Amino acid sequence: MAGSMRVRAKEKDGVVTVKALITHPMETGLRKDGDGNVIPAHFIQEVTATVGGEVVFTANWGTGVAKNPYLSFKYKGSKGDLLTLAWTDNQGHSDALEVEVK
């Protein structure tokens, strides 16, 4: 699912605010399609942010997160940091994006 994320990271007073929008269906496995067949579960399980090899944020998600989730978090950092945001889902798909902190 390459290209599934839009990420912005801005530093102010030593604190970096990260805002991300992830395109993902986030199916619970409880809904049915028009023919009454169950739509298989397909959801993001883990989101991780790293800077310089150090994990600055991690989240474990489940079926309760909405389609195309929005994520925002803060960490202590500086302009020029290279932030890598990555996710993996329950079907083995993944994506990662590296952005420079502005």
C-alpha positions, -999 to +999 in steps of 0.1 A: +000+000+000+028+024-009+019+060-008-008+055+018+003+083+041+005+121+042+027+133+071+037+168+083+062+174+111+068+209+126+091+219+154+083+248+178+103+254+210+120+220+210+087+201+205+078+184+172+042+180+163+035+152+139+002+150+119-005+121+097-034+109+075-033+072+066-054+058+038-066+023+049-100+005+048-098-005+085-124-033+082-136-049+114-146-083+100-181-077+113-197-060+083-213-077+054-213-068+017-244-064-005-247-102-009-246-109+028-210-121+028-188-111+057-161-086+047-128-100+061-110-081+089-083-057+075-069-032+100-037-016+110-021-033+140+009-012+147+021+023+140+057+033+148+076+065+145+114+066+147+140+094+146+176+085+142+169+048+150+151+057+183+114+050+186+096+082+196+060+069+192+043+035+190+006+026+189-012-008+188-045-005+170-074-028+166-108-029+148-121+001+167-102+027+146-120+044+118-113+041+081-085+064+069-073+073+104-058+106+114-030+105+139-013+133+158+014+132+184+043+152+198+079+144+209+110+164+219+130+170+187+145+196+164+142+210+128+160+188+103+153+155+121+144+127+097+112+111+110+101+077+097+065+068+102+056+031+095+025+009+099+017-028+095-017-044+093-032-078+101-029-090+065+009-084+062+007-051+043+029-022+054+040+012+045+066+037+057+074+073+049+104+094+059+099+132+063+121+160+074+110+181+104+104+217+093 
